[in-house]
Amino acid sequence: MGQAHARAQARAGQAQAGQARTAMWNPFANMATLPGSAITIVRGEGSTVFDADGRAYLDALASLWYCNVGYGRAELAEAAAAQMRQIAGFQVFEYYTNPPAEALCQRIADLAPVPGSKVFLTPGGGSDAVDTAGKLARAYWRAAGEPGRQVIISRSHAYHGMNAYGTSLGGIPLLTEAFSPLVGQVEQVPWDEPAALEKTIEMIGDSRVAAFFCEPVIGAGGVYPPPDGYLRAVREICRRHDVLFVADEVITGFGRTGAWFASGRYGLQPDLITTAKGLSSGYLPIGAVIAGPRVTEPFWRPGSAEVFRHGYTYSGHPAAAAVALANLDLIEREQLIGRVAALEPVLASALAPLASHRLVAEVRAGTGLLAAVEITEEARAADPAIGQRIVLAVRARGVITRLLRGIALQVSPPFVITEPEIARIAEAFAGALDEIAAG
Ligand SMILES: Cc1ncc(COP(=O)(O)O)c(C=O)c1O
């Protein structure tokens, strides 16, 4: 054993002696400080989760923007169990298919904002859907006879997941710096300037640009609803330059903005839509890329020899697809999307008074159950840890939130949240802000 290795082992041993023992390496966590202070969540019911000590937390996040139907839905567990008794998993490469995967694709295609869409199922979260869409955009242009179209454009503040394509397209520097460059031929434009998109396309040259990736409402970058007219303008620019428009609806898909898709709400008619999270409300991981007729044509045209050589072991997983179908049933039966639309102004007006707090720069709300409370630059400069301190003070009041891009507190509750629960979120935020402001 080398001396450096021995020293590292000794240091690790000393560090562990003072910490709770764990082998779990958490995403986005400082593992030098986390062991011993992690919250162990064991159960959930409605919009509330419980830790191992029985403490209840109102979940203002729907976990990570996904538990839209709320926790503790036995019928989704039963859908998984019933399918697993039949056959839990079987591949869908080449010749094989299965009834839940077929039914789910048809169901998604029927809900999709672009008639005649086809659906490519992905096995995990949104990152798989984003990588699939990135590859499909390039494969499309090659199949369409323009292989030079390779560049993909994304926006500042964008979050497209953590696989290689998503990381490369990300517009949050802290999340990309350690890894870049990954996928080549990506460009970034300011999140709110249609003219910058057009200029960039013209600079690169139409014949080289494959696609523009766009979250209709920016999520993890800080919850930015689209500026008035922005989406219509960028959609039109993409049409004018024959660039594929890809709506990343991993957060907004399946109801979060009060419509099945934000693309429907904003009349976007995307060429590709990426989805995951709300498709199953996270009861099992599954995602989908929805491809409009333009993109499917070279691959589905009778007699075509073009094959999209892409897929994952668990694409079309029968148990996950069965759960997603049961989740969509539940959303329809309980009219949860109408509920989101009805709660949109309730959430916005509950949070609105926070805007006048001296630690708050802005409250962004008004697109379904998506909102953020941004901390002032001045407060963050004076105390770089202030955001995390507010998150913990909110948690001490029994509500879970988190910090987006280091600047804003996330609010994206389950669709089943009640009006009194929304009021509790606002109260917890107000109390925590007062406590931190008081020093
Ligand atoms: C818009 C968007 N795209 C992609 C992703 C990546 O999804 P996942 O973390 O499920 O892989 C996310 C995750 O939050 C997202 O918000």
The ligand as an SDF file (V2000), in Angstrom:
LIG
                    3D

 16 16  0  0  0  0  0  0  0  0999 V2000
  -36.3880   20.3810  -16.7790 C   0  0  0  0  0  0  0  0  0  0  0  0
  -35.6600   19.1740  -16.2880 C   0  0  0  0  0  0  0  0  0  0  0  0
  -35.0800   18.3580  -17.1800 N   0  0  0  0  0  0  0  0  0  0  0  0
  -34.4240   17.2550  -16.7840 C   0  0  0  0  0  0  0  0  0  0  0  0
  -34.3170   16.9120  -15.4460 C   0  0  0  0  0  0  0  0  0  0  0  0
  -33.5700   15.6890  -15.0320 C   0  0  0  0  0  0  0  0  0  0  0  0
  -34.4150   14.7770  -14.4470 O   0  0  0  0  0  0  0  0  0  0  0  0
  -33.8710   13.6080  -13.4930 P   0  0  0  0  0  0  0  0  0  0  0  0
  -33.2230   14.2540  -12.3260 O   0  0  0  0  0  0  0  0  0  0  0  0
  -35.1340   12.8950  -13.1460 O   0  0  0  0  0  0  0  0  0  0  0  0
  -32.9620   12.7740  -14.3080 O   0  0  0  0  0  0  0  0  0  0  0  0
  -34.9130   17.7340  -14.4980 C   0  0  0  0  0  0  0  0  0  0  0  0
  -34.8220   17.4180  -13.0590 C   0  0  0  0  0  0  0  0  0  0  0  0
  -35.2430   18.1580  -12.1980 O   0  0  0  0  0  0  0  0  0  0  0  0
  -35.5850   18.9050  -14.9160 C   0  0  0  0  0  0  0  0  0  0  0  0
  -36.1300   19.7370  -14.0370 O   0  0  0  0  0  0  0  0  0  0  0  0
  1  2  1  0
  2  3  1  0
  2 15  2  0
  3  4  2  0
  4  5  1  0
  5  6  1  0
  5 12  2  0
  6  7  1  0
  7  8  1  0
  8  9  2  0
  8 10  1  0
  8 11  1  0
 12 13  1  0
 12 15  1  0
 13 14  2  0
 15 16  1  0
M  END
$$$$
